[in-house]
Amino acid sequence: MLIIPVKEGENIDRALKRFKRKFDRTKTMRTLRERKHFTKPSVAKRAQKIKASYIQRLRTQEEVG
């Protein structure tokens, strides 16, 4: 649970902005989206390998040309 202390006379927009920033830093939405559906470990590893090979291919292209 996020607790945002609001100071006396503080603008509500500023407090809301602090809440949103703190909410983003806790990565709550990311974990909720990940929990929406189950991905098998083998599928996750495969996706990670595909992403790594894509990044490696980009880096080698950058070095060559």
mmCIF file of the N, C-alpha and C atoms, coordinates in Angstrom:
data_MODEL
# 
_entry.id   MODEL 
# 
loop_
_atom_site.group_PDB 
_atom_site.id 
_atom_site.type_symbol 
_atom_site.label_atom_id 
_atom_site.label_alt_id 
_atom_site.label_comp_id 
_atom_site.label_asym_id 
_atom_site.label_entity_id 
_atom_site.label_seq_id 
_atom_site.pdbx_PDB_ins_code 
_atom_site.Cartn_x 
_atom_site.Cartn_y 
_atom_site.Cartn_z 
_atom_site.occupancy 
_atom_site.B_iso_or_equiv 
_atom_site.pdbx_formal_charge 
_atom_site.auth_seq_id 
_atom_site.auth_comp_id 
_atom_site.auth_asym_id 
_atom_site.auth_atom_id 
_atom_site.pdbx_PDB_model_num 
ATOM 1   N N  . MET A 1 1  ? 0.837  -1.170  0.000   1.00 0.00 ? 1  MET A N  1 
ATOM 2   C CA . MET A 1 1  ? 0.000  0.000   0.000   1.00 0.00 ? 1  MET A CA 1 
ATOM 3   C C  . MET A 1 1  ? 0.886  1.239   0.000   1.00 0.00 ? 1  MET A C  1 
ATOM 4   N N  . LEU A 1 2  ? 0.563  2.164   -0.858  1.00 0.00 ? 2  LEU A N  1 
ATOM 5   C CA . LEU A 1 2  ? 1.338  3.391   -0.959  1.00 0.00 ? 2  LEU A CA 1 
ATOM 6   C C  . LEU A 1 2  ? 0.771  4.444   -0.033  1.00 0.00 ? 2  LEU A C  1 
ATOM 7   N N  . ILE A 1 3  ? 1.654  5.075   0.712   1.00 0.00 ? 3  ILE A N  1 
ATOM 8   C CA . ILE A 1 3  ? 1.249  6.160   1.605   1.00 0.00 ? 3  ILE A CA 1 
ATOM 9   C C  . ILE A 1 3  ? 1.976  7.409   1.168   1.00 0.00 ? 3  ILE A C  1 
ATOM 10  N N  . ILE A 1 4  ? 1.206  8.434   0.833   1.00 0.00 ? 4  ILE A N  1 
ATOM 11  C CA . ILE A 1 4  ? 1.760  9.711   0.406   1.00 0.00 ? 4  ILE A CA 1 
ATOM 12  C C  . ILE A 1 4  ? 1.340  10.762  1.429   1.00 0.00 ? 4  ILE A C  1 
ATOM 13  N N  . PRO A 1 5  ? 2.262  11.222  2.264   1.00 0.00 ? 5  PRO A N  1 
ATOM 14  C CA . PRO A 1 5  ? 1.895  12.264  3.225   1.00 0.00 ? 5  PRO A CA 1 
ATOM 15  C C  . PRO A 1 5  ? 1.689  13.595  2.502   1.00 0.00 ? 5  PRO A C  1 
ATOM 16  N N  . VAL A 1 6  ? 0.539  14.211  2.709   1.00 0.00 ? 6  VAL A N  1 
ATOM 17  C CA . VAL A 1 6  ? 0.228  15.499  2.097   1.00 0.00 ? 6  VAL A CA 1 
ATOM 18  C C  . VAL A 1 6  ? 0.489  16.580  3.137   1.00 0.00 ? 6  VAL A C  1 
ATOM 19  N N  . LYS A 1 7  ? 1.353  17.511  2.786   1.00 0.00 ? 7  LYS A N  1 
ATOM 20  C CA . LYS A 1 7  ? 1.721  18.572  3.709   1.00 0.00 ? 7  LYS A CA 1 
ATOM 21  C C  . LYS A 1 7  ? 0.611  19.623  3.781   1.00 0.00 ? 7  LYS A C  1 
ATOM 22  N N  . GLU A 1 8  ? 0.620  20.376  4.841   1.00 0.00 ? 8  GLU A N  1 
ATOM 23  C CA . GLU A 1 8  ? -0.389 21.413  5.043   1.00 0.00 ? 8  GLU A CA 1 
ATOM 24  C C  . GLU A 1 8  ? -0.266 22.477  3.956   1.00 0.00 ? 8  GLU A C  1 
ATOM 25  N N  . GLY A 1 9  ? -1.350 22.727  3.271   1.00 0.00 ? 9  GLY A N  1 
ATOM 26  C CA . GLY A 1 9  ? -1.361 23.751  2.233   1.00 0.00 ? 9  GLY A CA 1 
ATOM 27  C C  . GLY A 1 9  ? -0.737 23.307  0.916   1.00 0.00 ? 9  GLY A C  1 
ATOM 28  N N  . GLU A 1 10 ? -0.451 22.006  0.761   1.00 0.00 ? 10 GLU A N  1 
ATOM 29  C CA . GLU A 1 10 ? 0.166  21.520  -0.469  1.00 0.00 ? 10 GLU A CA 1 
ATOM 30  C C  . GLU A 1 10 ? -0.903 21.353  -1.551  1.00 0.00 ? 10 GLU A C  1 
ATOM 31  N N  . ASN A 1 11 ? -0.529 21.666  -2.749  1.00 0.00 ? 11 ASN A N  1 
ATOM 32  C CA . ASN A 1 11 ? -1.438 21.540  -3.876  1.00 0.00 ? 11 ASN A CA 1 
ATOM 33  C C  . ASN A 1 11 ? -1.746 20.060  -4.118  1.00 0.00 ? 11 ASN A C  1 
ATOM 34  N N  . ILE A 1 12 ? -3.007 19.756  -4.388  1.00 0.00 ? 12 ILE A N  1 
ATOM 35  C CA . ILE A 1 12 ? -3.412 18.366  -4.582  1.00 0.00 ? 12 ILE A CA 1 
ATOM 36  C C  . ILE A 1 12 ? -2.806 17.793  -5.861  1.00 0.00 ? 12 ILE A C  1 
ATOM 37  N N  . ASP A 1 13 ? -2.606 18.633  -6.867  1.00 0.00 ? 13 ASP A N  1 
ATOM 38  C CA . ASP A 1 13 ? -1.997 18.161  -8.105  1.00 0.00 ? 13 ASP A CA 1 
ATOM 39  C C  . ASP A 1 13 ? -0.567 17.701  -7.865  1.00 0.00 ? 13 ASP A C  1 
ATOM 40  N N  . ARG A 1 14 ? 0.135  18.418  -7.024  1.00 0.00 ? 14 ARG A N  1 
ATOM 41  C CA . ARG A 1 14 ? 1.518  18.048  -6.708  1.00 0.00 ? 14 ARG A CA 1 
ATOM 42  C C  . ARG A 1 14 ? 1.571  16.717  -5.952  1.00 0.00 ? 14 ARG A C  1 
ATOM 43  N N  . ALA A 1 15 ? 0.643  16.540  -5.015  1.00 0.00 ? 15 ALA A N  1 
ATOM 44  C CA . ALA A 1 15 ? 0.584  15.280  -4.260  1.00 0.00 ? 15 ALA A CA 1 
ATOM 45  C C  . ALA A 1 15 ? 0.207  14.122  -5.188  1.00 0.00 ? 15 ALA A C  1 
ATOM 46  N N  . LEU A 1 16 ? -0.692 14.379  -6.122  1.00 0.00 ? 16 LEU A N  1 
ATOM 47  C CA . LEU A 1 16 ? -1.084 13.351  -7.074  1.00 0.00 ? 16 LEU A CA 1 
ATOM 48  C C  . LEU A 1 16 ? 0.091  12.976  -7.973  1.00 0.00 ? 16 LEU A C  1 
ATOM 49  N N  . LYS A 1 17 ? 0.869  13.960  -8.353  1.00 0.00 ? 17 LYS A N  1 
ATOM 50  C CA . LYS A 1 17 ? 2.048  13.700  -9.180  1.00 0.00 ? 17 LYS A CA 1 
ATOM 51  C C  . LYS A 1 17 ? 3.059  12.842  -8.416  1.00 0.00 ? 17 LYS A C  1 
ATOM 52  N N  . ARG A 1 18 ? 3.251  13.124  -7.125  1.00 0.00 ? 18 ARG A N  1 
ATOM 53  C CA . ARG A 1 18 ? 4.151  12.307  -6.311  1.00 0.00 ? 18 ARG A CA 1 
ATOM 54  C C  . ARG A 1 18 ? 3.632  10.876  -6.191  1.00 0.00 ? 18 ARG A C  1 
ATOM 55  N N  . PHE A 1 19 ? 2.291  10.742  -6.049  1.00 0.00 ? 19 PHE A N  1 
ATOM 56  C CA . PHE A 1 19 ? 1.702  9.414   -5.969  1.00 0.00 ? 19 PHE A CA 1 
ATOM 57  C C  . PHE A 1 19 ? 1.944  8.633   -7.247  1.00 0.00 ? 19 PHE A C  1 
ATOM 58  N N  . LYS A 1 20 ? 1.726  9.265   -8.396  1.00 0.00 ? 20 LYS A N  1 
ATOM 59  C CA . LYS A 1 20 ? 1.917  8.591   -9.676  1.00 0.00 ? 20 LYS A CA 1 
ATOM 60  C C  . LYS A 1 20 ? 3.368  8.176   -9.865  1.00 0.00 ? 20 LYS A C  1 
ATOM 61  N N  . ARG A 1 21 ? 4.300  9.039   -9.482  1.00 0.00 ? 21 ARG A N  1 
ATOM 62  C CA . ARG A 1 21 ? 5.722  8.726   -9.608  1.00 0.00 ? 21 ARG A CA 1 
ATOM 63  C C  . ARG A 1 21 ? 6.090  7.537   -8.720  1.00 0.00 ? 21 ARG A C  1 
ATOM 64  N N  . LYS A 1 22 ? 5.595  7.550   -7.496  1.00 0.00 ? 22 LYS A N  1 
ATOM 65  C CA . LYS A 1 22 ? 5.882  6.461   -6.567  1.00 0.00 ? 22 LYS A CA 1 
ATOM 66  C C  . LYS A 1 22 ? 5.243  5.159   -7.054  1.00 0.00 ? 22 LYS A C  1 
ATOM 67  N N  . PHE A 1 23 ? 4.043  5.262   -7.606  1.00 0.00 ? 23 PHE A N  1 
ATOM 68  C CA . PHE A 1 23 ? 3.341  4.098   -8.146  1.00 0.00 ? 23 PHE A CA 1 
ATOM 69  C C  . PHE A 1 23 ? 4.120  3.493   -9.300  1.00 0.00 ? 23 PHE A C  1 
ATOM 70  N N  . ASP A 1 24 ? 4.668  4.325   -10.186 1.00 0.00 ? 24 ASP A N  1 
ATOM 71  C CA . ASP A 1 24 ? 5.466  3.835   -11.307 1.00 0.00 ? 24 ASP A CA 1 
ATOM 72  C C  . ASP A 1 24 ? 6.744  3.160   -10.831 1.00 0.00 ? 24 ASP A C  1 
ATOM 73  N N  . ARG A 1 25 ? 7.348  3.698   -9.802  1.00 0.00 ? 25 ARG A N  1 
ATOM 74  C CA . ARG A 1 25 ? 8.605  3.128   -9.308  1.00 0.00 ? 25 ARG A CA 1 
ATOM 75  C C  . ARG A 1 25 ? 8.409  1.776   -8.647  1.00 0.00 ? 25 ARG A C  1 
ATOM 76  N N  . THR A 1 26 ? 7.239  1.519   -8.101  1.00 0.00 ? 26 THR A N  1 
ATOM 77  C CA . THR A 1 26 ? 7.007  0.231   -7.451  1.00 0.00 ? 26 THR A CA 1 
ATOM 78  C C  . THR A 1 26 ? 6.715  -0.876  -8.458  1.00 0.00 ? 26 THR A C  1 
ATOM 79  N N  . LYS A 1 27 ? 6.502  -0.523  -9.728  1.00 0.00 ? 27 LYS A N  1 
ATOM 80  C CA . LYS A 1 27 ? 6.249  -1.479  -10.814 1.00 0.00 ? 27 LYS A CA 1 
ATOM 81  C C  . LYS A 1 27 ? 5.019  -2.333  -10.541 1.00 0.00 ? 27 LYS A C  1 
ATOM 82  N N  . THR A 1 28 ? 4.014  -1.738  -9.919  1.00 0.00 ? 28 THR A N  1 
ATOM 83  C CA . THR A 1 28 ? 2.798  -2.465  -9.587  1.00 0.00 ? 28 THR A CA 1 
ATOM 84  C C  . THR A 1 28 ? 2.037  -2.875  -10.833 1.00 0.00 ? 28 THR A C  1 
ATOM 85  N N  . MET A 1 29 ? 1.882  -1.967  -11.783 1.00 0.00 ? 29 MET A N  1 
ATOM 86  C CA . MET A 1 29 ? 1.128  -2.281  -12.996 1.00 0.00 ? 29 MET A CA 1 
ATOM 87  C C  . MET A 1 29 ? 1.821  -3.370  -13.806 1.00 0.00 ? 29 MET A C  1 
ATOM 88  N N  . ARG A 1 30 ? 3.142  -3.325  -13.860 1.00 0.00 ? 30 ARG A N  1 
ATOM 89  C CA . ARG A 1 30 ? 3.875  -4.348  -14.620 1.00 0.00 ? 30 ARG A CA 1 
ATOM 90  C C  . ARG A 1 30 ? 3.642  -5.731  -14.036 1.00 0.00 ? 30 ARG A C  1 
ATOM 91  N N  . THR A 1 31 ? 3.689  -5.847  -12.715 1.00 0.00 ? 31 THR A N  1 
ATOM 92  C CA . THR A 1 31 ? 3.465  -7.153  -12.102 1.00 0.00 ? 31 THR A CA 1 
ATOM 93  C C  . THR A 1 31 ? 2.024  -7.608  -12.288 1.00 0.00 ? 31 THR A C  1 
ATOM 94  N N  . LEU A 1 32 ? 1.067  -6.672  -12.244 1.00 0.00 ? 32 LEU A N  1 
ATOM 95  C CA . LEU A 1 32 ? -0.329 -7.047  -12.472 1.00 0.00 ? 32 LEU A CA 1 
ATOM 96  C C  . LEU A 1 32 ? -0.530 -7.566  -13.889 1.00 0.00 ? 32 LEU A C  1 
ATOM 97  N N  . ARG A 1 33 ? 0.087  -6.925  -14.859 1.00 0.00 ? 33 ARG A N  1 
ATOM 98  C CA . ARG A 1 33 ? -0.044 -7.373  -16.240 1.00 0.00 ? 33 ARG A CA 1 
ATOM 99  C C  . ARG A 1 33 ? 0.623  -8.731  -16.448 1.00 0.00 ? 33 ARG A C  1 
ATOM 100 N N  . GLU A 1 34 ? 1.748  -8.946  -15.770 1.00 0.00 ? 34 GLU A N  1 
ATOM 101 C CA . GLU A 1 34 ? 2.422  -10.237 -15.888 1.00 0.00 ? 34 GLU A CA 1 
ATOM 102 C C  . GLU A 1 34 ? 1.587  -11.346 -15.267 1.00 0.00 ? 34 GLU A C  1 
ATOM 103 N N  . ARG A 1 35 ? 0.853  -11.049 -14.227 1.00 0.00 ? 35 ARG A N  1 
ATOM 104 C CA . ARG A 1 35 ? 0.064  -12.059 -13.541 1.00 0.00 ? 35 ARG A CA 1 
ATOM 105 C C  . ARG A 1 35 ? -1.268 -12.339 -14.230 1.00 0.00 ? 35 ARG A C  1 
ATOM 106 N N  . LYS A 1 36 ? -1.624 -11.530 -15.215 1.00 0.00 ? 36 LYS A N  1 
ATOM 107 C CA . LYS A 1 36 ? -2.886 -11.750 -15.917 1.00 0.00 ? 36 LYS A CA 1 
ATOM 108 C C  . LYS A 1 36 ? -2.922 -13.109 -16.585 1.00 0.00 ? 36 LYS A C  1 
ATOM 109 N N  . HIS A 1 37 ? -1.805 -13.526 -17.142 1.00 0.00 ? 37 HIS A N  1 
ATOM 110 C CA . HIS A 1 37 ? -1.745 -14.815 -17.808 1.00 0.00 ? 37 HIS A CA 1 
ATOM 111 C C  . HIS A 1 37 ? -0.431 -15.486 -17.457 1.00 0.00 ? 37 HIS A C  1 
ATOM 112 N N  . PHE A 1 38 ? -0.470 -16.799 -17.432 1.00 0.00 ? 38 PHE A N  1 
ATOM 113 C CA . PHE A 1 38 ? 0.715  -17.571 -17.068 1.00 0.00 ? 38 PHE A CA 1 
ATOM 114 C C  . PHE A 1 38 ? 1.516  -17.901 -18.320 1.00 0.00 ? 38 PHE A C  1 
ATOM 115 N N  . THR A 1 39 ? 2.807  -17.638 -18.262 1.00 0.00 ? 39 THR A N  1 
ATOM 116 C CA . THR A 1 39 ? 3.690  -18.050 -19.349 1.00 0.00 ? 39 THR A CA 1 
ATOM 117 C C  . THR A 1 39 ? 4.599  -19.144 -18.820 1.00 0.00 ? 39 THR A C  1 
ATOM 118 N N  . LYS A 1 40 ? 4.670  -20.217 -19.570 1.00 0.00 ? 40 LYS A N  1 
ATOM 119 C CA . LYS A 1 40 ? 5.512  -21.328 -19.157 1.00 0.00 ? 40 LYS A CA 1 
ATOM 120 C C  . LYS A 1 40 ? 6.972  -20.881 -19.149 1.00 0.00 ? 40 LYS A C  1 
ATOM 121 N N  . PRO A 1 41 ? 7.796  -21.431 -18.264 1.00 0.00 ? 41 PRO A N  1 
ATOM 122 C CA . PRO A 1 41 ? 9.201  -21.053 -18.212 1.00 0.00 ? 41 PRO A CA 1 
ATOM 123 C C  . PRO A 1 41 ? 9.930  -21.286 -19.533 1.00 0.00 ? 41 PRO A C  1 
ATOM 124 N N  . SER A 1 42 ? 9.564  -22.332 -20.242 1.00 0.00 ? 42 SER A N  1 
ATOM 125 C CA . SER A 1 42 ? 10.231 -22.606 -21.523 1.00 0.00 ? 42 SER A CA 1 
ATOM 126 C C  . SER A 1 42 ? 9.902  -21.524 -22.543 1.00 0.00 ? 42 SER A C  1 
ATOM 127 N N  . VAL A 1 43 ? 8.677  -21.033 -22.537 1.00 0.00 ? 43 VAL A N  1 
ATOM 128 C CA . VAL A 1 43 ? 8.275  -19.969 -23.466 1.00 0.00 ? 43 VAL A CA 1 
ATOM 129 C C  . VAL A 1 43 ? 8.979  -18.670 -23.104 1.00 0.00 ? 43 VAL A C  1 
ATOM 130 N N  . ALA A 1 44 ? 9.100  -18.401 -21.803 1.00 0.00 ? 44 ALA A N  1 
ATOM 131 C CA . ALA A 1 44 ? 9.789  -17.185 -21.365 1.00 0.00 ? 44 ALA A CA 1 
ATOM 132 C C  . ALA A 1 44 ? 11.261 -17.229 -21.761 1.00 0.00 ? 44 ALA A C  1 
ATOM 133 N N  . LYS A 1 45 ? 11.902 -18.382 -21.592 1.00 0.00 ? 45 LYS A N  1 
ATOM 134 C CA . LYS A 1 45 ? 13.315 -18.520 -21.971 1.00 0.00 ? 45 LYS A CA 1 
ATOM 135 C C  . LYS A 1 45 ? 13.495 -18.351 -23.469 1.00 0.00 ? 45 LYS A C  1 
ATOM 136 N N  . ARG A 1 46 ? 12.573 -18.929 -24.243 1.00 0.00 ? 46 ARG A N  1 
ATOM 137 C CA . ARG A 1 46 ? 12.652 -18.817 -25.693 1.00 0.00 ? 46 ARG A CA 1 
ATOM 138 C C  . ARG A 1 46 ? 12.535 -17.350 -26.126 1.00 0.00 ? 46 ARG A C  1 
ATOM 139 N N  . ALA A 1 47 ? 11.597 -16.631 -25.527 1.00 0.00 ? 47 ALA A N  1 
ATOM 140 C CA . ALA A 1 47 ? 11.426 -15.214 -25.857 1.00 0.00 ? 47 ALA A CA 1 
ATOM 141 C C  . ALA A 1 47 ? 12.665 -14.413 -25.468 1.00 0.00 ? 47 ALA A C  1 
ATOM 142 N N  . GLN A 1 48 ? 13.260 -14.762 -24.332 1.00 0.00 ? 48 GLN A N  1 
ATOM 143 C CA . GLN A 1 48 ? 14.469 -14.070 -23.886 1.00 0.00 ? 48 GLN A CA 1 
ATOM 144 C C  . GLN A 1 48 ? 15.627 -14.325 -24.851 1.00 0.00 ? 48 GLN A C  1 
ATOM 145 N N  . LYS A 1 49 ? 15.760 -15.551 -25.353 1.00 0.00 ? 49 LYS A N  1 
ATOM 146 C CA . LYS A 1 49 ? 16.820 -15.869 -26.313 1.00 0.00 ? 49 LYS A CA 1 
ATOM 147 C C  . LYS A 1 49 ? 16.601 -15.149 -27.633 1.00 0.00 ? 49 LYS A C  1 
ATOM 148 N N  . ILE A 1 50 ? 15.358 -15.083 -28.088 1.00 0.00 ? 50 ILE A N  1 
ATOM 149 C CA . ILE A 1 50 ? 15.058 -14.367 -29.330 1.00 0.00 ? 50 ILE A CA 1 
ATOM 150 C C  . ILE A 1 50 ? 15.397 -12.890 -29.190 1.00 0.00 ? 50 ILE A C  1 
ATOM 151 N N  . LYS A 1 51 ? 15.050 -12.310 -28.055 1.00 0.00 ? 51 LYS A N  1 
ATOM 152 C CA . LYS A 1 51 ? 15.352 -10.892 -27.813 1.00 0.00 ? 51 LYS A CA 1 
ATOM 153 C C  . LYS A 1 51 ? 16.859 -10.663 -27.769 1.00 0.00 ? 51 LYS A C  1 
ATOM 154 N N  . ALA A 1 52 ? 17.588 -11.564 -27.110 1.00 0.00 ? 52 ALA A N  1 
ATOM 155 C CA . ALA A 1 52 ? 19.041 -11.429 -27.015 1.00 0.00 ? 52 ALA A CA 1 
ATOM 156 C C  . ALA A 1 52 ? 19.689 -11.543 -28.386 1.00 0.00 ? 52 ALA A C  1 
ATOM 157 N N  . SER A 1 53 ? 19.209 -12.474 -29.224 1.00 0.00 ? 53 SER A N  1 
ATOM 158 C CA . SER A 1 53 ? 19.790 -12.606 -30.556 1.00 0.00 ? 53 SER A CA 1 
ATOM 159 C C  . SER A 1 53 ? 19.480 -11.385 -31.410 1.00 0.00 ? 53 SER A C  1 
ATOM 160 N N  . TYR A 1 54 ? 18.300 -10.811 -31.248 1.00 0.00 ? 54 TYR A N  1 
ATOM 161 C CA . TYR A 1 54 ? 17.939 -9.597  -31.981 1.00 0.00 ? 54 TYR A CA 1 
ATOM 162 C C  . TYR A 1 54 ? 18.854 -8.437  -31.597 1.00 0.00 ? 54 TYR A C  1 
ATOM 163 N N  . ILE A 1 55 ? 19.079 -8.263  -30.312 1.00 0.00 ? 55 ILE A N  1 
ATOM 164 C CA . ILE A 1 55 ? 19.955 -7.183  -29.834 1.00 0.00 ? 55 ILE A CA 1 
ATOM 165 C C  . ILE A 1 55 ? 21.377 -7.413  -30.317 1.00 0.00 ? 55 ILE A C  1 
ATOM 166 N N  . GLN A 1 56 ? 21.830 -8.663  -30.275 1.00 0.00 ? 56 GLN A N  1 
ATOM 167 C CA . GLN A 1 56 ? 23.178 -8.979  -30.738 1.00 0.00 ? 56 GLN A CA 1 
ATOM 168 C C  . GLN A 1 56 ? 23.320 -8.673  -32.227 1.00 0.00 ? 56 GLN A C  1 
ATOM 169 N N  . ARG A 1 57 ? 22.301 -9.008  -33.002 1.00 0.00 ? 57 ARG A N  1 
ATOM 170 C CA . ARG A 1 57 ? 22.322 -8.737  -34.433 1.00 0.00 ? 57 ARG A CA 1 
ATOM 171 C C  . ARG A 1 57 ? 22.395 -7.228  -34.706 1.00 0.00 ? 57 ARG A C  1 
ATOM 172 N N  . LEU A 1 58 ? 21.654 -6.448  -33.931 1.00 0.00 ? 58 LEU A N  1 
ATOM 173 C CA . LEU A 1 58 ? 21.706 -4.991  -34.084 1.00 0.00 ? 58 LEU A CA 1 
ATOM 174 C C  . LEU A 1 58 ? 23.088 -4.442  -33.772 1.00 0.00 ? 58 LEU A C  1 
ATOM 175 N N  . ARG A 1 59 ? 23.689 -4.967  -32.711 1.00 0.00 ? 59 ARG A N  1 
ATOM 176 C CA . ARG A 1 59 ? 25.018 -4.485  -32.327 1.00 0.00 ? 59 ARG A CA 1 
ATOM 177 C C  . ARG A 1 59 ? 26.075 -4.851  -33.351 1.00 0.00 ? 59 ARG A C  1 
ATOM 178 N N  . THR A 1 60 ? 26.001 -6.053  -33.929 1.00 0.00 ? 60 THR A N  1 
ATOM 179 C CA . THR A 1 60 ? 26.982 -6.430  -34.939 1.00 0.00 ? 60 THR A CA 1 
ATOM 180 C C  . THR A 1 60 ? 26.801 -5.606  -36.227 1.00 0.00 ? 60 THR A C  1 
ATOM 181 N N  . GLN A 1 61 ? 25.559 -5.303  -36.583 1.00 0.00 ? 61 GLN A N  1 
ATOM 182 C CA . GLN A 1 61 ? 25.308 -4.455  -37.738 1.00 0.00 ? 61 GLN A CA 1 
ATOM 183 C C  . GLN A 1 61 ? 25.856 -3.044  -37.506 1.00 0.00 ? 61 GLN A C  1 
ATOM 184 N N  . GLU A 1 62 ? 25.736 -2.583  -36.266 1.00 0.00 ? 62 GLU A N  1 
ATOM 185 C CA . GLU A 1 62 ? 26.246 -1.255  -35.936 1.00 0.00 ? 62 GLU A CA 1 
ATOM 186 C C  . GLU A 1 62 ? 27.767 -1.210  -36.042 1.00 0.00 ? 62 GLU A C  1 
ATOM 187 N N  . GLU A 1 63 ? 28.424 -2.294  -35.607 1.00 0.00 ? 63 GLU A N  1 
ATOM 188 C CA . GLU A 1 63 ? 29.882 -2.347  -35.662 1.00 0.00 ? 63 GLU A CA 1 
ATOM 189 C C  . GLU A 1 63 ? 30.376 -2.435  -37.105 1.00 0.00 ? 63 GLU A C  1 
ATOM 190 N N  . VAL A 1 64 ? 29.692 -3.216  -37.931 1.00 0.00 ? 64 VAL A N  1 
ATOM 191 C CA . VAL A 1 64 ? 30.121 -3.443  -39.317 1.00 0.00 ? 64 VAL A CA 1 
ATOM 192 C C  . VAL A 1 64 ? 29.881 -2.223  -40.173 1.00 0.00 ? 64 VAL A C  1 
ATOM 193 N N  . GLY A 1 65 ? 28.693 -1.688  -40.114 1.00 0.00 ? 65 GLY A N  1 
ATOM 194 C CA . GLY A 1 65 ? 28.401 -0.648  -41.067 1.00 0.00 ? 65 GLY A CA 1 
ATOM 195 C C  . GLY A 1 65 ? 27.840 0.547   -40.462 1.00 0.00 ? 65 GLY A C  1 
# 
